[in-house]
Structure formats: C-alpha cells, structure tokens
Amino acid sequence: MAVLSQVSFLPCHVRAHSFGVNAQNELFECESKSGTQTRLGSSIFGVKTVQLKVDQLRVRGPTHRNKASTTMMTLIEERPLMPKLQPERGVPKSLAYELVQGPLVRWSEVRDKSHPETPTAVLAHGILGGRRNFSSFARRLAQEFPNWQFLLVDLRGHGESTALPKRGPHTVEAAARDVLQLVGQLKLTPRILIGHSFGGKVVMSMADQAKKPLARPVRVWVLDATPGKVRAGGDGEDHPAELIAVLRELPAVVPTRRTVIEALSSKGFSPSIAQWMTTNLRPAEGSDGFSWVFDLDTIADMYKSYESTNLWPMVEGVPEGVHIDFLRAERSLHRWHRDDVQRIRLAERIASREGAGVQMHILEDAGHWVHTDNPDGLFRILAPSFNGLYQSAH
C-alpha cells in the first residue's frame, strides 16, 4: 500500500521527505496550526507509531524500489507523480535524497494529473559535501516560494548514497545520470537546477544530456564553478585534490575529531576547512572512533573528472529552452581566470542575440561557500528565477 495514500487525509502541510539508504525506520511528522500532536497506532511499514505535528513531514527509511522511466526524457516531458514507497531489502538502487516542499504544495495536487504540475528545483552539493549543505537554504526557499518543491540529493560516494553499488567510472557525467535516474523514478519535472562547485558541473551535464529542445524552460544555476577544465592552481588554497589525498592517508577509523583537525592543520589547511571536515565523521561501527560518511576512493575519481570535464561547448551553444546562470563569489578561493570570465561574458552576448540564455552574476561579500557566507545575497539573486518560471508554468 502506498504511504502517500495512507496520509493523504491528514489536514497538514507537507514540508519535507527524507529517504536515506542507511535508515532503518520511517518517521512521519506533521505539525498542525494548533500545534497539537496526534499519535496513530496503525503500522506503516512496521512503524507502529506515527507522529503528526503540522508544519513538517519527514519520511526516513530504506530507499524505495521503482522501475525508472526513460531517464533522458524526464527533464522534458514527465508530469510529477510521486511513487509508491515500497520497503526494500538489500542494496539500494537510487541516490539518497530529501524533498522539501512549500506549504502550499499538496500531495493531492502532486499526484493528480488534472492539476498544474508542482514546479521542482534540484540542488546538488559540491565535492566532499552532502545534501544537508543545502537544507537550511532550501527551507528558506520553500517558505518564500510556497508552491515549489526542492529535491536535495547525496551524490554518489557522498553521505547516505555511499551504500550504492560502486559502479564506475565515477565521473561528472555519471553523477548527472544518477540524478536524472532519481527524478525519473520520482516522476518529477525539474524546472530549476542548482549546483555548487562540483555540483555545478553536474547540473550542467544533466541539462546537456537531455539532447533535445526542452518542452519547458529549465534554468541552470552554477554556483562558483567554471564550465571548463580546472587550470593548474585553479582551486586556490585548500585545494580539494590535496585535501582528498591527505584524507586518504588517514586511517579508516580515527580516534577523535581532533585527530582530523590536527592532521589537516599540520598540512597547511585552513582552520575552517579542518573543522568542516569533522562534520563528515560518524561513529564507527564496532569501534569507539569515527569513520567518514563518504567514499574517498570514489570521490578522488569524481574530482579528477571535475578537473578534466569541459562543458564549454554547451555554454557556447546553449540548448534550446535552457538558461545558464554563473554565479561567482567575490571572495572565492577558487580563482576565476580572467579568460574564463571573458569567455562567459562573450557567450552571454551571443546567447542574448540568439534568444538563448547565459548570464554572469557576482555575489558580494562571499567566499566559495556562497550559501553560508551570504545566504541573503544568494537568495536575492536566485529569487527572480522562481517567480518567473512559476508564472510561466501557470
């Protein structure tokens, strides 16, 4: 029985649904305007107590199994239809994700083809990150744009998606296919793709792999990343390749978080990066120490692909129906070469003459971590995209 049909009668707003491949139980939370709590004694997938609190709904549990629809066409033609959530045993088949929905989104509307489709944005994190990097920002977007929903993913080798089978090659293109497969399974139609750093190339590759004019406009936001090959020293201080190499030298289980901080500091990495890396540790099974939430071997391959992947042909020949926005952080450690900036500006002028879309933005008072350094400024730059696309869809 579909979980969605079991909860569709509830007078509450759906806000977020998390599906983690390592979770053992599902948890539904929904908060009502009165703030009251209700406990249902019925069992859903073996969970005997369902907490209902109104403002938020979370679902955590084993990744569901669904036969994927045609991956490349999902971006273009599918109407959103949420899948039946089935308990699955064994190895997960798709990326771990979280779906954050605005308070005006209703399951009845998402599932009913007679309703205008719910506009969806996909958010992809950078290397050594995870879907939770965007959680706070996605919730802000959902509050400000209550008719939208936001799909946050753990890319392969990261977070709860580390439980996926290790099928190479681990490239930008493969990571993009993973996300396309997920939206195919969820039968969602992304209208906006947002990617930070490595995730920026992932979302560009998603649009590029569609391979045909889009039936609806898709806005692609590339946050602090350039489309071409990474130049020597192009990632500045705290170089990800060097960071990955140092992390791979550490034992699989470290005794304390301080161990990681001291190891990275001794290699010249900044205190902020050293501290941030400890957020990717989890208690190790059968040990008093900590292990990583990601797969460093997979990530090393992914970053090599990021350095060598060239998506300039897409930028200089933007697919019909696609608008690409590059956002450069004013204080980014990831140095933007002058030639790259000029090339994007030229593509911007050519695209405008041809009716396509390429645009360059500068986010002031922000380093590479744009969504934490200046979330207000980032929101102001992104906001017109959501207003414009929602109005065009209705």
URKA-V92906 format. One record per pair of residues at least 24 apart in sequence whose C-alpha atoms are under 7 Angstrom apart, sorted by the first residue. I is the first residue (numbers start at 1). J is the second residue. D is the distance in Angstrom with one decimal. If there is no record, write none. Layout:
BEGIN
i = {I;I}
j = {J;J}
d = {D;D}
END
This chain:
BEGIN
i = {2;2;3;3;8;12;12;13;13;13;13;13;14;14;14;14;14;14;15;15;15;15;15;15;15;16;16;16;16;16;16;16;17;17;17;17;17;17;18;18;18;18;18;18;19;19;19;19;19;19;19;19;20;20;20;20;20;20;20;21;21;21;21;21;21;21;21;22;22;23;23;23;24;24;25;25;26;26;26;27;27;27;28;28;28;28;29;29;29;29;30;30;30;30;31;31;45;62;62;63;63;64;66;67;68;68;68;69;69;70;71;71;71;72;72;72;73;74;74;74;74;75;75;76;76;76;76;77;78;78;78;79;79;79;79;80;80;80;80;80;80;81;81;81;81;81;82;82;82;82;83;91;92;92;93;94;95;95;95;95;95;95;95;96;96;96;96;97;97;97;97;98;98;98;99;99;99;99;100;100;100;100;100;100;101;101;101;101;102;102;102;102;102;102;102;103;104;104;105;105;105;118;118;119;119;119;119;119;120;120;120;120;120;120;120;121;121;121;121;121;121;121;122;122;122;122;122;122;122;123;123;123;123;123;123;124;124;124;124;124;124;125;125;125;126;126;126;126;127;128;129;130;130;130;137;157;157;157;157;158;158;158;159;159;162;162;170;170;170;171;171;171;172;172;172;172;172;173;173;175;176;176;176;176;177;180;191;191;191;192;192;192;193;193;193;194;194;194;195;195;195;196;196;196;197;197;197;198;200;201;208;213;213;213;214;214;216;217;217;218;218;218;219;219;219;220;220;220;221;221;221;222;222;222;223;223;223;224;224;224;224;227;227;227;228;228;228;228;229;229;229;229;230;230;234;234;235;235;235;236;236;236;237;238;238;244;244;248;252;253;253;253;253;254;254;254;255;255;255;256;256;315;316;318;320;322;323;323;323;324;324;324;325;325;325;326;326;326;327;327;327;327;328;328;328;329;329;329;329;329;329;329;330;330;330;330;330;330;331;331;331;332;332;332;333;333;334}
j = {84;85;84;85;107;54;55;54;55;56;103;106;56;57;101;103;105;106;55;56;57;100;101;102;103;56;57;58;98;99;100;101;57;58;59;98;99;100;58;59;60;97;98;99;59;60;61;62;63;96;97;98;60;61;62;63;96;97;160;61;62;63;92;96;160;161;163;62;160;60;61;62;61;62;60;61;59;60;61;58;59;60;52;57;58;59;53;56;57;58;54;55;56;57;55;56;87;87;88;88;92;88;185;185;181;184;185;184;185;184;180;181;184;180;209;210;210;183;184;187;189;189;190;189;214;215;216;215;187;188;189;117;187;188;189;110;111;117;187;188;189;110;111;186;187;188;110;111;186;187;186;164;163;164;164;182;153;154;155;156;161;178;182;153;154;160;161;151;152;153;154;151;152;153;149;150;151;152;138;139;142;149;150;151;142;148;149;150;142;143;145;146;147;148;149;146;146;147;146;147;148;147;148;148;149;190;191;390;148;149;150;189;190;191;192;149;150;151;190;191;192;193;150;151;152;190;192;193;194;151;152;153;193;194;195;152;153;194;195;196;199;195;196;199;196;197;198;199;198;158;158;154;158;159;371;294;295;298;299;293;294;295;293;294;294;295;298;301;302;301;302;305;201;202;302;305;306;202;205;202;202;203;205;206;206;206;217;218;219;218;219;220;219;220;221;220;221;222;221;222;223;222;223;224;223;224;225;306;225;227;314;319;320;321;320;321;321;321;322;321;322;323;322;323;324;323;324;325;324;325;326;325;326;327;326;327;328;327;328;329;368;310;311;312;309;310;311;312;307;308;309;310;307;308;334;335;333;334;335;333;334;335;333;269;270;296;300;296;291;284;289;290;291;289;290;291;288;289;290;289;290;347;347;356;356;357;356;357;358;357;358;359;358;359;360;359;360;361;360;361;362;363;361;362;363;362;363;364;366;367;368;370;362;363;364;365;366;367;365;366;367;366;367;368;367;368;368}
d = {4.7;5.7;6.8;6.1;6.7;5.2;6.8;6.3;5.8;6.6;5.3;6.9;5.9;5.2;6.3;6.5;6.9;6.6;6.7;4.7;5.3;5.4;4.5;6.0;6.3;6.2;5.2;5.0;6.7;5.2;4.0;5.7;6.2;4.2;4.6;5.4;4.9;6.4;5.8;4.9;5.0;5.9;4.1;6.3;6.3;4.8;5.4;6.6;5.9;5.7;5.4;6.1;6.0;5.8;6.1;6.4;5.0;6.6;5.8;6.9;5.0;5.3;6.4;6.0;5.7;6.7;6.7;6.7;6.3;6.4;5.0;5.9;5.8;6.5;6.4;5.1;5.5;4.5;4.5;6.2;5.1;5.6;6.7;5.5;5.0;5.2;5.3;5.8;4.4;5.6;3.7;5.4;4.6;4.7;4.0;5.7;6.9;6.4;6.2;6.6;5.8;5.8;6.1;6.7;6.6;5.6;4.6;5.3;6.3;6.7;5.7;5.3;5.4;6.9;6.7;5.2;6.7;6.9;5.4;6.9;6.2;5.3;6.0;6.9;5.5;5.7;6.7;6.9;6.2;6.7;5.9;6.4;6.6;6.4;6.3;6.2;7.0;6.2;4.9;4.2;6.0;6.0;4.9;6.8;5.2;6.6;6.9;6.2;5.6;6.4;5.7;6.7;6.9;5.8;6.6;6.1;6.7;6.3;6.7;6.9;5.3;7.0;6.7;6.0;5.5;5.8;5.3;6.9;5.5;4.3;6.0;5.9;5.1;6.4;6.8;5.6;4.6;6.2;6.9;6.7;7.0;5.6;5.0;6.4;5.9;6.2;4.1;6.2;4.3;5.8;6.5;3.9;5.6;5.5;5.9;5.2;5.1;5.2;6.9;5.4;6.9;6.8;6.2;5.2;6.5;6.8;6.1;6.8;5.9;4.9;5.7;6.4;4.7;5.6;6.7;6.4;4.8;6.2;5.4;5.8;4.5;5.7;5.8;4.7;6.1;6.5;6.4;4.9;6.0;6.2;5.1;6.9;6.2;4.8;5.7;6.6;6.2;6.2;4.6;6.4;4.8;6.1;5.4;5.1;5.3;5.1;4.6;4.9;5.7;6.9;6.9;5.3;6.1;5.7;6.9;5.5;4.9;5.6;6.1;6.7;4.5;6.5;5.2;5.5;6.0;6.2;6.3;5.7;5.2;6.9;5.0;5.1;6.8;5.6;6.5;6.1;6.1;6.9;6.0;6.5;5.0;6.6;6.0;5.2;6.9;6.8;6.7;4.8;6.4;5.5;4.7;5.9;6.2;4.8;6.0;6.0;4.6;6.3;6.2;5.4;6.0;6.2;4.6;6.5;6.0;5.6;4.9;6.4;6.2;6.6;6.7;6.3;4.9;6.1;6.4;5.1;6.4;4.6;5.8;6.2;5.0;6.4;5.9;4.8;6.1;6.0;4.7;6.1;6.1;4.8;6.1;6.1;4.9;6.1;6.2;4.9;6.7;5.5;4.7;6.0;6.4;6.1;5.0;5.6;6.4;4.3;5.7;5.7;5.2;4.8;5.7;5.4;4.7;6.7;6.1;5.4;6.6;4.2;5.9;5.3;5.1;5.9;6.2;5.6;6.9;7.0;6.5;6.5;6.1;6.8;5.9;5.3;4.8;5.4;5.3;6.5;7.0;4.2;6.2;6.1;6.7;6.8;5.5;6.5;6.7;6.7;6.6;4.2;5.8;6.0;4.8;6.4;5.8;4.8;5.9;6.2;4.9;6.1;6.0;4.7;5.7;6.7;6.2;5.0;6.1;6.0;4.9;6.5;5.4;5.5;6.0;6.6;6.3;5.7;5.1;6.2;5.7;6.5;6.7;5.5;4.4;6.9;4.1;4.5;6.5;6.1;6.7}
END
